[in-house]
């Protein structure tokens, strides 16, 4: 849904996934991304904080922490990279990110 710029639908899907598995760190990160796309900043920050609680050693920890510190600035964002990871980008990427494992 991110690729079609349908963040509201993506959020509904992520919320369903979280209802089934509320301890999934990746779904909390995806929720934060969807909320940021929808400009629901305080909720996005809360979702990113929950992601960090559940995945304190996540490979994208620094990027997420930066996003939490400066949510109203141009988002640090993410970009897909080979192998299924993410890296900071200049703006929010419109693709659904692969889970960090």
C-alpha positions in Angstrom: 0.0 0.0 0.0 2.9 2.4 0.5 3.9 2.0 -3.1 0.4 3.2 -4.1 0.5 6.0 -1.5 -2.3 4.4 0.4 -0.9 4.9 3.9 -4.4 4.7 5.5 -4.9 1.2 4.1 -1.3 0.3 5.1 -2.1 1.5 8.7 -5.2 -0.6 8.8 -3.3 -3.7 7.7 -0.5 -3.1 10.2 -3.0 -2.6 13.0 -4.6 -6.0 12.1 -1.2 -7.6 12.2 -0.5 -6.0 15.5 -3.8 -7.3 16.9 -2.6 -10.8 16.1 0.9 -10.3 17.3 1.3 -7.2 19.5 4.9 -7.9 20.4 6.1 -7.8 16.8 8.8 -5.1 16.6 8.7 -4.8 12.8 4.9 -4.1 12.8 5.4 -1.3 15.2 8.0 0.2 13.0 5.7 -0.1 9.9 3.0 1.5 12.0 5.3 4.4 12.7 6.1 4.8 9.0 2.4 4.7 8.0 1.5 7.2 10.7 4.3 9.5 9.6 3.0 9.4 6.0 -0.4 10.4 7.4 1.3 13.3 9.4 0.1 11.8 12.7 3.5 12.6 14.2 2.9 11.9 17.9 1.4 8.5 17.2 4.3 7.7 14.8 6.8 8.6 17.5 5.0 6.4 20.0 5.1 3.5 17.5 8.8 4.1 16.9 9.5 4.1 20.6 7.6 0.8 21.0 9.7 -0.6 18.2 12.9 0.4 20.0 11.6 -1.2 23.3 11.0 -4.5 21.5 14.1 -4.4 19.4 16.7 -2.4 21.4 19.6 -3.8 19.2 17.9 -3.2 15.9 20.3 -2.5 13.0 18.5 0.7 12.2 18.5 1.9 15.8 20.4 5.1 15.2 18.0 6.1 12.3 14.9 5.4 14.4 16.3 7.3 17.4 17.0 10.3 15.2 13.5 10.1 13.8 12.1 10.1 17.4 14.3 13.1 18.3 13.4 15.2 15.3 9.9 14.1 14.1 8.9 17.4 12.6 12.1 17.9 10.6 12.6 16.3 7.2 12.4 12.6 8.2 15.6 10.7 8.1 13.6 8.0 6.4 14.7 4.6 5.0 15.7 3.1 1.8 15.7 -0.6 1.0 19.1 -2.2 0.4 20.1 -5.6 -0.9 19.8 -8.3 1.6 16.6 -7.1 3.2 17.9 -4.3 5.4 17.3 -0.5 5.4 19.5 2.5 5.5 18.8 6.2 6.0 17.5 8.1 3.0 16.9 11.8 2.3 13.2 11.4 2.6 10.6 8.8 3.5 10.6 6.0 1.0 7.2 5.0 -0.4 7.9 1.3 -0.3 7.0 -1.0 2.6 10.2 -1.9 4.3 11.4 -5.4 4.8 11.5 -6.6 8.4 14.8 -6.5 10.2 15.9 -9.9 11.3 
